[in-house]
Amino acid sequence: MENIRFRVWCKHYNEWEKHPSLISQSGGYYQVFSRDLRVTQIRDKDHHIMMFTGMQDKNGKDVYDGDIIKDYRGKAYKIVYEPDFMTYAIFTGQEWEWFEKGNNHFKYCYSDESKEYFLHEFDSYEIEMIGNIYENPELLEST
């Protein structure tokens, strides 16, 4: 269970919550339990909650939902947990715009057999975490 980790981005203050270790949902609110046993109640509309993917990049950095990675070819991708596929999908900036407009079967709409669609298709030495969508959204603009 120690590999199940979360991080929480506070939209109001544009900063990370300090060391969240467990999140539970109750009555429309999430409770964040930090390592110092401090309990914070947050509303979903004020925060972004991201889960650890279970993967580290080539430099040993933990990769979370919402991170931006660069693959071995130098292409940047946003990592998003996709419930339809029950795994972490990767999107360039243009692919994400298309996906948000309602095309949730993006994998089957391409003919490029060499394209990766999911984070688990990479080995950790093939990716580098270069930022996240809250602190570095510009990293996806050119893709």
RACOR-V710779 format. One line per field, one symbol per residue. ss: DSSP state (H for helix, E for strand, C for the rest). phi: phi as a letter, one per 30 degrees, with the letter a starting at -180 (. if undefined). burial: # if it has 16 or more other C-alpha atoms within 10 Angstrom, else .. A space follows every 50 residues. Layout:
ss->???
phi->???
burial->???
This chain:
ss->CCCCCEEEEECCCCEECCCEEEEEEECCEEEEEECCCCEEEEEHHHEEEE EEEEEECCCCCEEECCEEEEECCCCEEEEEEECCCCEEEEECHHHHHHHH CCCCCHHHHCCCCCCCCEHHHCCHHHEEEEEECCCCHHHHCCC
phi->.dddbbbbcdddchadddhdbabbcaiicccccdddidcbcbcedcbccb cddibcddciddccejdcccddcjdcbccbdcdechadcbbdedddeddd djdccedccccddcddcbeddccedcbbdclbdccbdddcddc
burial->....######......#..####......#####.......#....#### ###.###.....#########....######......######..#.... ................###....#..######.#....##...
